């Protein structure tokens, strides 16, 4: 979690609270990075699911910084 927080805090992503944003991103993407879900990684369409989650997260982050 600290690595993700550091990436956000260094300005790579704009967020008011880097630690909270990192936790939300980590939790939202757990299906794609936690070994408990490894069997699901073989499912057709898993790449598209990850793309959808990432797009939604990035849109939310960008929306929160737009005037």
CORLINZI-V400485 format. One record per residue. RES is the residue in one small letter. SS is DSSP state (hx for helix, st for strand, lp for the rest). PSI is psi in whole degrees, 0 to 359 (NA if undefined). Layout:
res={RES & RES}
ss={SS & SS}
psi={PSI & PSI}
This chain:
res={x & x & x & x & x & x & x & x & x & x & x & x & x & x & x & x & x & x & x & x & x & x & x & x & x & x & x & x & x & x & x & x & x & x & x & x & x & x & x & x & x & x & x & x & x & x & x & x & x & x & x & x & x & x & x & x & x & x & x & x & x & x & x & x & x & x & x}
ss={lp & hx & hx & hx & hx & hx & hx & hx & hx & hx & hx & hx & lp & lp & lp & lp & lp & hx & hx & hx & hx & hx & hx & hx & hx & hx & hx & hx & lp & hx & hx & hx & hx & lp & hx & hx & hx & hx & hx & hx & hx & hx & lp & lp & lp & hx & hx & hx & hx & hx & hx & hx & hx & hx & hx & hx & hx & hx & hx & hx & hx & hx & hx & hx & hx & lp & lp}
psi={324 & 326 & 316 & 319 & 318 & 320 & 317 & 317 & 333 & 1 & 359 & 326 & 141 & 120 & 141 & 324 & 100 & 320 & 315 & 317 & 318 & 316 & 317 & 315 & 316 & 313 & 320 & 335 & 10 & 322 & 334 & 355 & 356 & 131 & 337 & 340 & 11 & 322 & 328 & 339 & 344 & 349 & 138 & 141 & 359 & 324 & 320 & 322 & 316 & 317 & 318 & 316 & 314 & 318 & 315 & 316 & 314 & 321 & 319 & 319 & 315 & 321 & 324 & 344 & 354 & 144 & NA}
